[in-house]
C-alpha cells in the first residue's frame, strides 16, 4: 500500500506498557480453538469465552518497542485515520455523523469494556467502549500460522473491526446481538456469520474509497486481502485444525463467503450493497 505522507490518527490508546497479571489462553496455545479464534472480529462475548473470561489487571512497565513494532503501530494508526476519513464521508452521504472508534494497542492481555481478553483471542471490537483492540503480534501469527502476509492483509484486519463499529453506529450490531440472545446456538451462529460477512464487505468498501481518495492500493494488494479472506473461513480453519468442519458451528462464514463479500465491497464501494441479513442463509 502507498501510505507515504498519510496522517496518523489521534484516536490510538497505546497500552503496550501495561502488562496483565493473568492471561488465560497464551499465544502459544493456538491449537484447534486457538487457531479458530485467529478469525477476526465477532461477538465480544464469544471472544471473552475463548479467552477464558479472565479479568486482567495491569501494571505499567517500561516498554521498549522494536523498530518493526513501531513501524506496525504507525501503519495501524494510518489505516485507522483512513477509515476515519472514508466513514466520515460515507456517513455524511447518509445524513449521519460518524464518531470514530479508538484503537487500543496492547501486548499479552488487556481489560476492555467487554471484559478481559488475551492476545490469543485475536483482534476484536467492543461496543461497550467503542474500541478496537489488537496486539500487533497478531500480524506475525497471521504470517506464521496462516501464510497470510502483506500490508493490505493487515489493513483488512483493522478495517474489518472498524466495520463492526460501523454496524454499531447504524444499530445493526445491537439488534443482531439481541436476536442472538433469544435463538438457539445454531441460529445464533448464523446471525454471527451475517455480521462477520457484512464487516468483511465494509472493509472492502473502505478500501474502495480509500483508494479513490488517496491512491493507496498498489499491485498485489487486493490479492493479499483475498488471500487472507480465503484462509480465515471457518471451514478452512476447522479442517486445518482437526481435519473436518462442522457447518452448524460456523460463526464467521466460509472461505468462499468471506472472499465473496470482501470482493463485493472492494468492487462496488456502496454501503447499501452490504445487506447480508435479507438473503437466505444458504445464498450468502
PLY file of the C-alpha trace (Angstrom):
ply
format ascii 1.0
element vertex 284
property float x
property float y
property float z
element edge 283
property int vertex1
property int vertex2
end_header
0.00 0.00 0.00
1.08 3.54 -0.67
0.77 5.41 2.64
3.51 7.95 2.09
2.60 11.30 3.63
-0.61 9.96 5.15
-1.67 11.29 8.53
-1.81 9.21 11.69
-4.97 9.00 13.78
-5.09 10.62 17.19
-7.61 8.01 18.35
-4.99 5.50 19.45
-4.58 4.31 23.03
-1.20 2.60 23.35
-1.31 0.25 26.33
1.65 -1.90 25.36
3.41 -0.83 28.54
0.68 -2.34 30.68
1.45 -5.97 31.39
-1.50 -8.05 32.57
-1.06 -10.29 35.61
-3.39 -13.00 34.33
-3.59 -14.14 30.76
-5.99 -17.07 30.13
-5.08 -18.69 26.82
-1.49 -17.99 25.83
-0.40 -17.08 22.33
1.41 -20.43 22.24
-1.91 -22.21 22.71
-3.02 -21.67 19.13
-4.34 -25.20 18.65
-7.81 -26.09 17.42
-9.81 -23.49 19.41
-6.88 -21.10 19.32
-6.40 -21.18 15.57
-10.16 -20.81 15.07
-10.24 -17.63 17.13
-7.50 -16.36 14.86
-10.50 -15.26 12.80
-11.07 -11.54 13.00
-13.87 -9.88 14.93
-17.08 -11.41 16.15
-19.31 -11.29 19.18
-17.22 -9.89 22.05
-18.82 -12.34 24.48
-17.52 -15.24 22.41
-14.10 -13.65 22.29
-14.06 -13.45 26.06
-15.31 -17.02 26.46
-12.46 -18.24 24.29
-10.07 -16.10 26.27
-11.26 -17.70 29.48
-13.28 -14.66 30.58
-10.45 -13.58 32.85
-10.12 -10.03 34.09
-6.66 -8.66 33.59
-5.25 -6.09 35.92
-2.20 -4.40 34.53
0.78 -2.58 35.87
2.85 -0.07 33.94
6.29 -1.25 32.96
8.93 0.29 30.80
8.11 -0.95 27.32
10.64 -0.61 24.54
9.17 -1.43 21.15
11.28 -2.86 18.37
11.66 -0.91 15.16
9.29 -3.37 13.46
6.65 -2.88 16.17
6.90 0.87 15.90
6.50 0.65 12.14
3.40 -1.53 12.60
1.98 0.87 15.19
2.43 3.77 12.75
0.85 1.69 9.98
-2.15 0.82 12.16
-2.59 4.48 13.06
-2.50 5.50 9.39
-5.03 2.83 8.43
-7.30 3.94 11.27
-7.01 7.52 10.00
-8.04 6.28 6.56
-11.13 4.63 7.99
-11.97 7.88 9.76
-11.76 9.83 6.51
-13.78 7.32 4.49
-16.53 6.63 7.00
-16.91 10.31 7.89
-17.62 10.98 4.22
-19.91 7.94 3.81
-21.94 8.77 6.91
-22.29 12.35 5.71
-23.86 11.00 2.50
-26.41 9.20 4.69
-27.14 12.37 6.67
-25.39 10.93 9.73
-22.36 11.85 11.81
-19.53 9.35 12.12
-17.95 9.01 15.55
-14.67 7.09 15.13
-13.66 4.25 17.43
-10.48 4.27 19.47
-7.75 1.79 18.56
-6.22 0.14 21.63
-2.79 -1.39 21.18
-1.92 -3.94 23.84
0.54 -6.71 24.50
-0.36 -10.05 26.03
-3.64 -9.19 27.73
-6.00 -6.29 28.14
-9.05 -5.13 30.06
-11.77 -3.88 27.74
-15.25 -2.56 28.33
-16.43 -6.08 27.45
-14.14 -7.76 29.99
-10.67 -9.25 29.96
-9.09 -10.68 26.82
-5.73 -12.01 25.69
-3.67 -11.91 22.52
-4.86 -15.39 21.55
-8.39 -14.00 21.15
-7.23 -12.09 18.11
-8.30 -8.52 17.28
-11.80 -7.64 18.42
-14.28 -4.79 18.66
-16.05 -3.94 21.92
-19.22 -1.92 21.52
-19.35 -1.20 25.27
-16.43 1.22 24.96
-16.43 1.58 21.15
-12.83 0.43 20.88
-10.93 -1.85 18.53
-8.34 -3.95 20.36
-5.27 -5.51 18.77
-1.95 -6.97 19.80
0.33 -6.19 16.87
1.94 -9.62 17.23
-1.25 -10.93 15.66
0.20 -9.95 12.31
3.17 -12.25 12.93
0.70 -15.01 13.79
-1.12 -14.40 10.51
2.13 -14.82 8.64
3.45 -17.79 10.58
0.22 -19.70 11.24
-1.73 -18.95 8.06
0.80 -17.82 5.48
-1.21 -14.62 5.16
1.01 -11.57 4.87
1.22 -8.11 3.34
0.30 -4.57 4.29
-3.18 -4.71 2.77
-3.78 -8.02 4.54
-3.04 -6.23 7.83
-5.16 -3.25 6.82
-8.07 -5.60 6.13
-7.86 -6.87 9.72
-8.21 -3.35 11.11
-10.85 -2.29 8.58
-12.93 -5.38 9.40
-13.00 -4.48 13.09
-13.90 -0.90 12.24
-16.67 -2.44 10.14
-18.16 -3.77 13.36
-18.07 -0.23 14.74
-19.95 0.96 11.66
-22.53 -1.75 12.38
-22.79 -0.50 15.94
-23.36 3.11 14.87
-26.01 2.01 12.36
-27.76 -0.09 15.00
-27.14 -3.37 13.21
-24.78 -4.83 15.80
-27.01 -4.21 18.80
-30.09 -5.55 17.03
-28.23 -8.67 15.91
-26.87 -9.39 19.38
-30.35 -9.00 20.84
-31.64 -11.55 18.33
-28.75 -13.91 19.06
-29.56 -13.94 22.77
-33.02 -15.36 22.02
-32.01 -18.01 19.49
-30.56 -21.49 19.58
-26.80 -21.83 19.22
-27.11 -22.87 15.57
-29.39 -19.92 14.73
-27.22 -17.54 16.75
-24.17 -18.68 14.81
-25.95 -17.90 11.55
-26.64 -14.34 12.71
-22.98 -14.06 13.67
-21.96 -15.18 10.18
-24.14 -12.46 8.67
-22.47 -9.86 10.91
-18.98 -11.02 10.01
-19.63 -11.10 6.28
-21.05 -7.59 6.44
-17.94 -6.43 8.30
-15.87 -8.00 5.51
-17.97 -6.11 2.99
-17.47 -2.84 4.87
-13.72 -3.47 4.88
-13.92 -3.69 1.11
-16.00 -0.50 0.92
-13.35 1.28 2.97
-10.56 0.09 0.67
-12.51 1.19 -2.42
-12.96 4.74 -1.16
-9.55 4.99 0.49
-8.02 4.20 -2.88
-10.20 6.81 -4.60
-9.20 9.43 -2.02
-5.50 8.66 -1.70
-4.45 6.19 -4.41
-3.46 3.77 -1.67
-3.79 0.41 -3.43
-0.81 -1.00 -5.29
-0.31 -4.06 -7.45
-0.88 -7.20 -5.42
-2.74 -5.53 -2.57
-6.19 -6.85 -3.43
-4.75 -10.33 -3.89
-3.27 -10.10 -0.36
-6.67 -9.26 1.07
-8.48 -12.02 -0.80
-5.79 -14.48 0.27
-6.39 -13.62 3.93
-10.16 -13.90 3.48
-9.74 -17.37 1.99
-7.65 -18.50 4.95
-9.86 -17.24 7.76
-13.04 -19.01 6.70
-14.50 -21.31 9.35
-14.31 -24.32 7.05
-10.64 -23.74 6.19
-9.59 -23.19 9.80
-11.57 -26.10 11.21
-10.30 -28.52 8.58
-6.77 -27.35 9.16
-7.10 -27.68 12.94
-8.87 -31.04 13.14
-9.31 -32.45 9.65
-13.03 -31.78 9.27
-15.53 -28.96 9.63
-18.85 -28.59 11.45
-21.03 -26.14 9.47
-23.53 -25.60 12.32
-20.67 -24.21 14.43
-19.57 -21.66 11.82
-19.81 -18.10 13.17
-17.71 -16.13 10.68
-18.51 -17.70 7.32
-16.75 -19.99 4.88
-13.67 -19.00 2.92
-15.77 -18.63 -0.23
-18.28 -16.40 1.55
-15.62 -14.16 3.07
-13.85 -13.75 -0.26
-17.18 -13.04 -1.97
-18.26 -10.25 0.39
-14.86 -8.60 0.69
-14.55 -8.63 -3.10
-18.06 -7.23 -3.49
-17.25 -4.30 -1.20
-13.97 -3.69 -3.00
-15.74 -3.67 -6.35
-18.84 -1.60 -5.61
-17.87 0.76 -2.79
-21.57 1.06 -1.93
-22.59 0.91 1.73
-26.12 -0.01 0.68
-24.90 -3.13 -1.15
-23.82 -4.85 2.05
-27.13 -6.34 3.17
-26.17 -9.78 4.45
-29.34 -10.17 6.51
-32.02 -10.32 3.80
-30.68 -13.17 1.61
-31.46 -16.75 2.58
-28.61 -18.13 4.68
-27.77 -20.72 2.01
-27.30 -17.94 -0.56
-24.82 -15.81 1.36
0 1
1 2
2 3
3 4
4 5
5 6
6 7
7 8
8 9
9 10
10 11
11 12
12 13
13 14
14 15
15 16
16 17
17 18
18 19
19 20
20 21
21 22
22 23
23 24
24 25
25 26
26 27
27 28
28 29
29 30
30 31
31 32
32 33
33 34
34 35
35 36
36 37
37 38
38 39
39 40
40 41
41 42
42 43
43 44
44 45
45 46
46 47
47 48
48 49
49 50
50 51
51 52
52 53
53 54
54 55
55 56
56 57
57 58
58 59
59 60
60 61
61 62
62 63
63 64
64 65
65 66
66 67
67 68
68 69
69 70
70 71
71 72
72 73
73 74
74 75
75 76
76 77
77 78
78 79
79 80
80 81
81 82
82 83
83 84
84 85
85 86
86 87
87 88
88 89
89 90
90 91
91 92
92 93
93 94
94 95
95 96
96 97
97 98
98 99
99 100
100 101
101 102
102 103
103 104
104 105
105 106
106 107
107 108
108 109
109 110
110 111
111 112
112 113
113 114
114 115
115 116
116 117
117 118
118 119
119 120
120 121
121 122
122 123
123 124
124 125
125 126
126 127
127 128
128 129
129 130
130 131
131 132
132 133
133 134
134 135
135 136
136 137
137 138
138 139
139 140
140 141
141 142
142 143
143 144
144 145
145 146
146 147
147 148
148 149
149 150
150 151
151 152
152 153
153 154
154 155
155 156
156 157
157 158
158 159
159 160
160 161
161 162
162 163
163 164
164 165
165 166
166 167
167 168
168 169
169 170
170 171
171 172
172 173
173 174
174 175
175 176
176 177
177 178
178 179
179 180
180 181
181 182
182 183
183 184
184 185
185 186
186 187
187 188
188 189
189 190
190 191
191 192
192 193
193 194
194 195
195 196
196 197
197 198
198 199
199 200
200 201
201 202
202 203
203 204
204 205
205 206
206 207
207 208
208 209
209 210
210 211
211 212
212 213
213 214
214 215
215 216
216 217
217 218
218 219
219 220
220 221
221 222
222 223
223 224
224 225
225 226
226 227
227 228
228 229
229 230
230 231
231 232
232 233
233 234
234 235
235 236
236 237
237 238
238 239
239 240
240 241
241 242
242 243
243 244
244 245
245 246
246 247
247 248
248 249
249 250
250 251
251 252
252 253
253 254
254 255
255 256
256 257
257 258
258 259
259 260
260 261
261 262
262 263
263 264
264 265
265 266
266 267
267 268
268 269
269 270
270 271
271 272
272 273
273 274
274 275
275 276
276 277
277 278
278 279
279 280
280 281
281 282
282 283
